[in-house]
Amino acid sequence: DRFPNKWRGLATGFYVSMAYGGWSLSLLITGAVMNFVNWDTAYLVLAIVSLISAPIAYALLRGYHSAPKIRSSGRLDVNVLRHRPVRYMVAGYTVHTLEVLTIQIWIPLFMAAVLISRGFNTVSAAAMASTMAGMAFVVAAAGPLLGGALSDRFGQAKTIALMALLAA
């Protein structure tokens, strides 16, 4: 509601890119910090650093009040899934999300396993795999931003078709 229709794709893309980017930077930084401390200390360092998100969120949302356009009971209404295009969109996005999350989990583990098989000790392999995967994912986080901008310009259906073609 904060953005006009002509910028909603970009706004959504920005949100998704920042979510992916934050997770990716966390992975990258954890790997880098693990070169100096053990994994649980690296995790603690990132947890403490993440505390800066609370004042940032407060500053960005202070004074904003979204008035719901429709009153809702808050209960899940599965009737929306009777509409075929909505059902397909929900199914497609669910599968896409599972794919992305699976890759985000699998790639660092795979890279660590490869490094271990090449003679690296487990700590060095985990640190290097985390750093490399984090770098790759940070770059990939630009995808949703680009997709959102393209969807504002060319429409959602054309953009989705183009992205699917490029991915294929």
C-alpha distance (Angstrom), angle and dihedral (degrees) to the residues before:
residue distance angle dihedral
D1 . . .
R2 3.79 . .
F3 3.79 93.2 .
P4 3.80 131.1 58.9
N5 3.81 116.5 -115.1
K6 3.80 92.1 -103.7
W7 3.85 90.4 63.8
R8 3.80 102.4 34.4
G9 3.80 94.6 99.5
L10 3.78 91.0 51.2
A11 3.81 91.7 46.0
T12 3.81 91.4 49.9
G13 3.80 91.3 44.6
F14 3.79 90.0 50.5
Y15 3.80 91.2 51.2
V16 3.81 93.6 49.0
S17 3.82 92.7 43.5
M18 3.79 91.0 51.7
A19 3.81 91.1 49.1
Y20 3.83 91.3 50.4
G21 3.79 91.0 41.1
G22 3.79 92.7 51.4
W23 3.79 92.2 50.7
S24 3.81 90.5 45.2
L25 3.80 94.1 49.2
S26 3.78 89.1 48.4
L27 3.80 89.9 54.9
L28 3.80 92.4 45.1
I29 3.80 94.7 47.5
T30 3.80 93.0 44.5
G31 3.80 89.2 55.0
A32 3.79 91.7 48.6
V33 3.82 93.4 46.9
M34 3.83 90.4 48.2
N35 3.81 87.3 67.7
F36 3.81 87.0 71.0
V37 3.81 106.3 28.0
N38 3.81 137.4 22.3
W39 3.80 121.3 -84.6
D40 3.81 97.4 -99.4
T41 3.81 91.9 52.9
A42 3.81 89.4 47.5
Y43 3.80 88.6 51.8
L44 3.81 90.7 49.7
V45 3.82 91.6 49.6
L46 3.82 90.7 53.3
A47 3.79 91.6 45.7
I48 3.80 90.3 54.2
V49 3.82 92.5 45.5
S50 3.81 89.8 51.2
L51 3.80 89.4 62.5
I52 3.83 87.8 81.8
S53 3.81 87.9 72.9
A54 3.81 92.3 73.4
P55 3.84 96.9 62.4
I56 3.82 90.3 40.7
A57 3.82 90.9 53.5
Y58 3.78 90.6 46.4
A59 3.81 92.4 50.8
L60 3.81 92.7 48.0
L61 3.80 95.7 46.3
R62 3.80 100.7 35.6
G63 3.77 109.8 124.6
Y64 3.81 95.3 10.1
H65 3.78 115.5 124.6
S66 3.77 119.6 179.5
A67 3.75 112.7 -155.6
P68 3.80 110.9 -152.6
K69 3.80 111.5 -121.9
I70 3.79 92.2 -152.1
R71 3.76 127.0 37.1
S72 3.78 112.5 -126.9
S73 3.75 135.1 -171.9
G74 3.79 88.5 -136.9
R75 3.79 91.5 -121.0
L76 3.78 120.7 129.4
D77 3.80 109.1 -99.1
V78 3.80 108.8 -157.3
N79 3.82 91.3 -178.0
V80 3.79 88.0 90.2
L81 3.82 87.4 70.7
R82 3.80 89.9 65.7
H83 3.80 87.2 76.1
R84 3.84 103.8 87.1
P85 3.84 98.8 -146.1
V86 3.81 90.8 49.6
R87 3.79 90.9 47.9
Y88 3.82 91.3 51.1
M89 3.80 92.2 46.6
V90 3.82 92.2 50.2
A91 3.82 91.8 46.7
G92 3.81 92.8 46.4
Y93 3.77 94.3 47.8
T94 3.81 91.5 45.4
V95 3.81 91.3 54.2
H96 3.82 91.0 44.5
T97 3.81 91.5 51.5
L98 3.80 91.8 48.6
E99 3.80 88.9 50.3
V100 3.81 93.8 50.0
L101 3.80 94.5 45.4
T102 3.80 91.7 46.2
I103 3.80 91.2 52.8
Q104 3.80 91.8 46.5
I105 3.80 89.3 55.2
W106 3.81 98.3 37.2
I107 3.83 101.9 46.7
P108 3.85 97.6 61.1
L109 3.81 90.8 45.1
F110 3.80 92.0 48.0
M111 3.80 92.3 47.4
A112 3.81 91.0 49.7
A113 3.81 90.9 49.5
V114 3.82 90.6 51.0
L115 3.80 91.4 49.3
I116 3.82 91.7 47.9
S117 3.82 89.8 50.2
R118 3.82 87.2 54.0
G119 3.80 92.4 55.9
F120 3.82 103.8 -91.9
N121 3.78 115.9 139.4
T122 3.80 115.0 -112.6
V123 3.83 96.1 -105.9
S124 3.82 94.1 49.9
A125 3.80 91.0 43.7
A126 3.80 92.4 50.7
A127 3.80 92.4 47.3
M128 3.80 94.0 47.3
A129 3.82 94.1 43.4
S130 3.80 91.5 49.5
T131 3.80 92.0 49.3
M132 3.82 94.5 46.5
A133 3.80 94.3 45.2
G134 3.80 90.3 46.3
M135 3.81 90.9 53.4
A136 3.81 91.7 49.6
F137 3.79 93.0 47.3
V138 3.83 93.3 47.3
V139 3.80 88.7 57.9
A140 3.81 91.2 45.7
A141 3.82 90.7 52.0
A142 3.81 88.1 77.4
G143 3.82 89.2 70.1
P144 3.81 98.7 81.3
L145 3.82 90.8 46.0
L146 3.80 90.7 52.9
G147 3.80 91.3 43.9
G148 3.80 91.8 51.2
A149 3.80 92.6 49.4
L150 3.81 91.2 47.9
S151 3.80 91.9 48.6
D152 3.79 90.7 54.6
R153 3.79 89.8 52.5
F154 3.82 103.1 37.8
G155 3.81 104.4 17.8
Q156 3.78 132.1 -100.0
A157 3.80 98.9 -88.6
K158 3.82 94.8 51.4
T159 3.79 91.9 44.7
I160 3.81 93.5 49.0
A161 3.81 90.1 48.7
L162 3.83 91.0 49.4
M163 3.82 93.0 47.8
A164 3.81 91.9 47.5
L165 3.80 90.4 49.5
L166 3.81 91.7 49.6
A167 3.80 91.3 47.4
A168 3.80 91.7 49.7
